[in-house]
Amino acid sequence: MGIDYLCVVDQELLPYFNPKVQALKDQKILLAHSGGVDSAVLAHLFFTHALSFSVAHCNFQLRGDESEEGARFVEDWCAQHKVPFYSVRFTLDNYPQKNTQLAARELRYQWFEALKEVFGFTAVCTAHHLNDQLETFLMHSLRGTGLDGMVGIPDTETLQRPLLGITKAQLLDYAHSHKLAWREDSSNATTQYTRNALRHTVIPPLLEALPKGLEGFSKTVLHLQESQAFQASALSTLQSTLFEEVKEGIQIPIQELMALPHLLFCLHHWFSPYGFKATEVLKLCKASSGKRCVSTSHQLTRERTHLWLSPLTKTEINSIPITLEAGFIATPIQLSLQALDQMPKSPLSAHQAALNNKVLNSPLFLRKMEKGDYFYPTGMTGKKLLSKYFKDQKYTAREKEQQWLLCTSEGIVWVVGQRCDRRFAADAKTEDILLLTLNEK
């Protein structure tokens, strides 16, 4: 009976998985392994199909001993199966509670990319499955997404999810039938996070009312993906008629651009890859000649009859805009940002800066030291050349190169992790405070 059950389970899962194996057999794979049942199944499938893979595990230290046990479990499995193992620890204590999952995801995928670059992995694989796909679809749909969000979790050439067509129930059946071990994440049981709330309180009654709901949803995703592919093709064809590649950039005729139907839709798809919002591009089209927008990689300039899109120079790329809305940034350094109406009661550490938000009259950005930099250090009188400050603080040449500066167009706001400029520092009377915390990697 056990053998029959094993055969039935494998017959359900393997016909879907085997074609994925063929696509992965020549790849050098990095498998993201959380220690949970989904990861355990995918690791077992990779191992039994003799794929070339290594395992990466992120420990965010959010569940105390449970986090440590999960990390040891994955490491022990890798040692037992002679699979290369990589691990990293992250601290998220200083990130706003509501953004913990977003920060964790950002840090996790940045680390995967770093491992790919260093060790030559050609594909990162995760164990997302059909139930995850449904959760993502619902979250994105209810937040007002477009078609790109409704197709669910993307599967790309270098980031692959071989279990996307498999249900959670099928994975559990496979794990039990093969007597696999895994670790349960207690945080998955809470409804504190949106995804968990959907998983535990919204989706079960939906699937109870529609027992074949997952099967139907799987077909819906395929239809949406076909629509997305057609949309992308049509947008690309139209874009090629408007975007003219010239020396050192691209020029786009404003009159023809403004005449397009569904303009914001087109602007979003064409300019978001360069880091621009559709609304700011539209505003620029209506602005006077010479105005421009700058992203982390490109600048968009309004000329008399055209928009001019060009990549930033190496020096300009070193200036990285800070977006406050997310509550944190994960690259190039980890910073959490919090709005306060009074100074914190406990003294600030060197890794924190309390800024007077009312005097920050221009966007914040990060950059490295430039010749002639100066600031007005807190606790000192007058201004000081940054080079002199570094000398007094006995910075090494390497430390100078690695030191990030938080700036506005008016100057240095914070020598990050060291000293604020007193022009921008909050005090006991300040009622609109931006608290920044540097989280050590």
C-alpha positions in Angstrom: 0.0 0.0 0.0 2.9 2.3 0.8 4.5 1.7 -2.5 1.2 2.3 -4.3 0.8 5.6 -2.5 4.3 6.6 -3.4 3.7 5.8 -7.0 0.5 7.9 -7.1 2.2 10.9 -5.5 5.1 10.7 -7.8 2.8 10.3 -10.8 1.1 13.6 -9.9 4.3 15.6 -9.4 7.0 14.2 -11.6 5.2 14.8 -15.0 5.2 18.5 -14.2 8.7 18.5 -12.7 10.6 16.4 -15.2 10.5 19.0 -18.1 11.9 21.5 -15.6 14.8 19.1 -14.9 15.7 19.1 -18.6 15.9 22.9 -18.6 18.1 22.9 -15.5 20.4 19.9 -16.2 23.1 22.1 -17.7 22.8 24.9 -15.2 24.9 25.6 -12.1 22.0 26.1 -9.6 21.8 28.0 -6.3 18.8 26.7 -4.4 17.2 29.0 -1.8 16.4 26.7 1.2 14.4 28.0 4.1 14.3 24.7 5.9 10.5 24.4 5.3 8.7 21.6 3.5 8.6 23.3 0.1 12.4 23.8 0.1 12.9 20.3 1.4 10.9 18.8 -1.5 12.7 20.8 -4.1 16.1 19.9 -2.6 15.1 16.2 -2.6 14.0 16.5 -6.2 17.2 18.2 -7.3 19.3 15.6 -5.4 17.4 12.5 -6.8 17.7 13.9 -10.3 21.4 14.5 -9.9 21.3 18.2 -10.7 24.4 20.4 -10.0 23.3 22.6 -7.2 24.4 24.4 -4.0 22.1 25.6 -1.1 21.8 29.1 0.3 20.1 29.8 3.6 19.3 33.2 5.1 19.0 33.5 8.9 17.1 36.7 9.8 17.3 35.8 13.5 13.6 36.8 14.0 12.5 33.6 15.9 15.3 33.1 18.4 16.3 29.4 18.9 13.9 28.4 16.2 15.9 30.4 13.6 19.2 28.8 14.7 17.7 25.3 14.6 16.4 26.0 11.1 19.8 27.1 9.9 21.5 24.0 11.5 18.9 21.7 9.9 19.7 23.0 6.4 23.4 22.9 7.0 23.2 19.3 8.4 21.1 18.2 5.3 23.7 19.6 3.0 26.6 17.9 4.9 24.7 14.6 4.8 24.1 14.9 1.1 27.5 16.5 0.3 25.8 19.6 -1.2 27.8 22.9 -1.0 26.2 25.2 1.6 26.2 29.0 2.0 24.6 30.9 4.9 24.3 34.5 6.0 22.8 36.3 9.0 20.8 39.5 8.8 19.5 41.7 11.5 16.1 43.4 10.9 15.5 44.8 14.4 15.7 48.4 13.3 13.4 48.0 10.3 9.7 49.2 10.8 7.6 46.2 11.8 5.3 46.5 8.7 8.2 46.4 6.4 10.1 43.4 7.8 9.0 41.0 5.1 9.9 43.5 2.3 13.3 44.2 3.8 13.9 40.5 4.2 13.0 39.8 0.6 15.2 42.6 -0.6 18.2 41.5 1.4 17.7 37.9 0.5 17.7 38.4 -3.3 20.6 40.9 -3.1 22.7 38.2 -1.4 21.7 35.6 -4.0 22.9 37.9 -6.7 26.2 38.4 -4.9 26.6 34.6 -4.7 25.9 34.3 -8.4 28.5 36.8 -9.3 31.2 35.4 -7.0 30.7 31.7 -7.6 29.3 31.6 -11.1 25.8 30.3 -10.6 23.7 30.5 -13.7 20.3 30.1 -12.0 18.7 30.8 -8.6 15.8 28.5 -7.8 13.2 28.9 -5.1 10.4 26.6 -4.0 7.4 28.8 -4.6 4.3 26.8 -5.6 0.8 27.3 -6.9 -0.7 28.4 -3.6 2.0 31.0 -3.3 1.1 32.1 -6.8 -2.6 32.5 -5.8 -1.6 34.6 -2.7 0.5 36.9 -4.8 -2.2 37.2 -7.4 -4.8 38.2 -4.7 -2.4 40.7 -3.0 -1.4 42.4 -6.2 -5.0 42.5 -7.5 -6.4 44.1 -4.4 -3.6 46.7 -4.4 -4.5 47.9 -7.8 -1.8 46.2 -9.9 -1.7 46.0 -13.7 -1.4 42.9 -15.8 2.3 42.3 -14.9 1.3 41.9 -11.2 -1.7 39.7 -12.0 0.5 37.0 -13.7 1.8 36.3 -10.2 5.3 35.3 -9.4 7.6 35.7 -12.5 9.8 32.9 -13.7 12.9 34.2 -15.5 16.0 32.6 -17.1 18.2 33.2 -14.1 15.5 33.1 -11.4 13.4 29.9 -11.7 10.6 28.4 -9.6 10.3 24.8 -10.7 7.3 24.0 -8.5 4.9 26.9 -9.5 2.4 24.5 -11.0 2.4 22.2 -7.9 0.0 22.7 -5.0 0.9 22.8 -1.4 -1.1 19.7 -0.7 0.9 17.8 -3.4 4.2 18.9 -1.9 3.1 17.7 1.6 2.0 14.4 0.1 5.4 14.0 -1.6 7.2 14.9 1.6 5.3 12.4 3.7 5.6 9.6 1.1 9.3 10.1 0.8 9.7 10.5 4.6 11.4 13.9 4.3 12.3 16.0 7.3 11.7 19.7 7.5 11.2 22.6 10.0 8.0 24.5 10.6 8.3 28.3 10.7 6.1 29.4 13.6 5.7 32.9 12.1 3.8 31.3 9.2 0.9 30.6 11.6 0.4 34.2 12.5 -2.0 36.5 10.5 0.1 39.6 11.3 1.4 39.7 7.7 -0.9 40.3 4.7 0.2 37.1 2.9 -0.4 35.0 6.0 -3.9 36.6 6.5 -4.8 35.6 3.0 -3.4 32.1 3.5 -5.3 31.4 6.7 -8.5 33.4 6.6 -9.4 34.2 3.0 -8.2 31.4 0.7 -9.5 28.3 2.6 -13.2 29.3 2.4 -12.7 30.3 -1.3 -11.3 26.8 -2.1 -14.0 25.2 0.1 -16.6 26.9 -2.0 -14.7 26.2 -5.2 -12.9 22.8 -4.8 -11.3 23.0 -8.2 -10.3 26.7 -7.7 -6.6 26.1 -7.8 -6.9 24.1 -11.1 -9.0 27.0 -12.6 -6.5 29.6 -11.3 -3.6 27.7 -12.9 -5.4 28.1 -16.3 -6.1 31.7 -15.6 -2.4 32.4 -15.0 -1.6 30.8 -18.4 -4.2 33.0 -20.1 -2.8 36.1 -18.3 0.7 35.2 -19.3 -0.3 35.0 -23.0 -2.0 38.4 -22.7 1.1 39.8 -21.0 3.3 38.5 -23.8 1.0 40.0 -26.5 0.9 43.3 -24.6 4.7 43.4 -24.3 5.1 42.7 -28.0 2.7 45.5 -29.0 4.4 48.0 -26.6 7.8 47.1 -27.9 6.7 47.6 -31.5 5.2 51.0 -30.7 8.2 52.0 -28.7 10.6 51.2 -31.6 8.8 53.9 -33.7 9.3 56.6 -31.0 12.5 55.9 -29.3 15.4 56.8 -31.6 18.9 55.7 -30.5 21.4 58.5 -31.1 24.9 59.1 -29.9 25.1 58.7 -26.1 21.3 58.4 -25.6 17.8 58.1 -26.8 15.5 60.9 -28.1 11.7 60.7 -28.0 9.5 63.2 -29.8 7.2 64.9 -27.3 4.4 65.8 -29.7 4.0 62.2 -30.9 4.4 60.9 -27.4 1.6 63.1 -26.0 -0.8 62.1 -28.8 -0.8 58.4 -27.7 -3.9 56.9 -26.3 -3.5 55.4 -22.8 -0.4 57.6 -22.3 0.3 56.9 -18.7 0.1 53.2 -19.3 2.7 53.5 -22.1 4.9 55.8 -20.1 4.9 53.4 -17.2 6.0 50.4 -19.3 8.6 52.3 -21.3 10.3 54.5 -18.6 10.0 52.4 -15.3 12.9 50.2 -16.4 15.0 53.3 -16.3 13.8 54.3 -12.9 11.2 56.9 -13.8 7.5 57.1 -12.8 4.9 57.7 -15.5 3.6 60.8 -13.7 7.0 62.5 -13.5 7.6 61.8 -17.2 4.3 63.3 -18.1 5.1 66.4 -15.9 8.4 66.7 -17.7 6.7 66.6 -21.1 4.7 69.7 -20.0 7.6 71.5 -18.4 9.9 74.1 -19.9 13.0 73.2 -21.9 16.0 72.3 -19.8 14.1 70.7 -16.9 15.2 67.1 -16.1 14.5 64.1 -13.9 17.2 61.8 -12.5 17.0 58.2 -11.5 19.7 55.9 -10.0 20.9 55.0 -13.5 19.6 57.6 -16.0 18.6 61.2 -16.6 15.7 62.4 -18.6 16.0 65.9 -20.0 13.2 68.1 -21.6 14.5 69.7 -24.7 12.5 71.9 -27.1 10.8 69.1 -29.1 12.2 65.9 -27.6 12.9 64.1 -24.4 16.5 63.1 -24.1 17.2 59.9 -22.2 20.8 59.2 -21.3 22.7 57.0 -18.8 24.4 58.7 -15.9 28.1 59.1 -15.9 30.2 57.0 -13.3 30.3 60.1 -11.0 26.6 60.7 -11.3 25.8 57.0 -10.5 27.6 57.4 -7.2 24.8 59.7 -6.1 22.0 57.4 -5.1 18.5 58.9 -4.4 16.8 57.9 -1.2 13.1 57.0 -1.3 11.5 57.7 2.1 8.1 56.0 1.5 9.3 52.4 1.9 10.7 53.0 5.4 14.0 51.4 4.6 16.7 51.0 1.9 18.8 47.9 1.5 21.4 49.0 -0.9 24.1 50.3 -1.0 23.8 50.3 2.8 21.0 49.2 5.1 19.1 52.2 6.5 15.8 52.3 8.2 13.8 55.5 8.3 11.2 56.5 10.8 9.0 59.6 11.2 8.7 60.9 14.8 7.0 63.9 16.4 9.6 64.1 19.2 13.1 63.1 20.0 13.6 59.5 21.2 13.9 59.2 24.9 17.0 57.1 24.9 20.3 58.7 23.6 21.1 58.2 19.9 23.9 55.9 19.0 26.6 56.8 16.4 24.6 54.7 14.0 21.6 56.9 14.3 20.7 60.4 13.0 17.7 62.5 14.0 17.1 65.1 11.3 14.8 68.1 11.2 12.5 67.2 8.4 11.3 70.8 7.9 14.7 71.9 6.8 15.3 69.1 4.4 14.1 71.1 1.4 15.4 68.8 -1.3 15.5 65.0 -1.9 18.1 63.0 0.0 20.8 61.0 -1.7 23.8 59.0 -0.8 27.2 59.5 -2.3 30.9 59.2 -1.6 33.4 61.9 -0.7 34.2 64.6 -3.3 37.1 67.1 -3.3 36.2 70.3 -1.3 33.5 68.7 0.7 32.7 70.4 4.0 30.0 70.2 6.7 29.1 71.8 10.1 29.7 68.9 12.5 27.4 68.7 15.6 29.3 69.4 18.8 31.8 71.7 17.0 31.8 75.4 16.0 32.0 76.6 12.4 32.5 74.4 9.3 35.1 71.8 8.7 36.5 70.3 5.5 35.6 66.6 5.3 39.2 65.7 4.5 40.3 67.4 7.7 37.5 65.7 9.7 38.7 62.3 8.3 42.3 63.1 9.2 41.3 64.1 12.8 39.3 60.9 13.1 42.3 58.9 11.8 40.5 57.4 8.8 42.5 55.1 6.7 42.5 55.5 2.9 40.2 52.6 2.5 37.8 53.9 5.2 37.6 57.2 3.4 36.6 55.4 0.2 34.0 53.3 1.9 32.4 56.2 3.9 28.9 57.0 2.7 27.5 60.6 2.9 23.8 61.4 3.2 23.3 64.7 1.3 20.8 67.1 -0.1 21.5 69.7 -2.8 22.4 72.1 0.1 25.3 69.9 1.3 26.2 67.0 3.6 23.5 66.0 6.1 25.1 63.1 7.8 28.5 61.4 7.6 26.7 58.1 7.9 27.3 56.3 11.2 29.6 59.1 12.4 28.4 62.8 12.7 25.5 64.9 11.6 25.6 68.4 10.1 24.1 70.6 12.8 22.2 72.6 10.2 19.9 69.6 9.6 20.0 68.0 13.1 16.8 67.8 15.2 16.7 68.9 18.8 14.3 68.7 21.7 12.1 71.4 20.2 11.8 69.7 16.8 8.3 68.2 16.1 8.9 66.8 12.6 11.8 64.4 12.9 13.2 61.8 10.5 15.1 59.2 12.4 17.6 57.2 10.4 19.3 54.1 11.7 22.3 52.4 10.0 22.0 48.6 10.2 25.3 46.9 10.0 25.4 44.1 7.4 
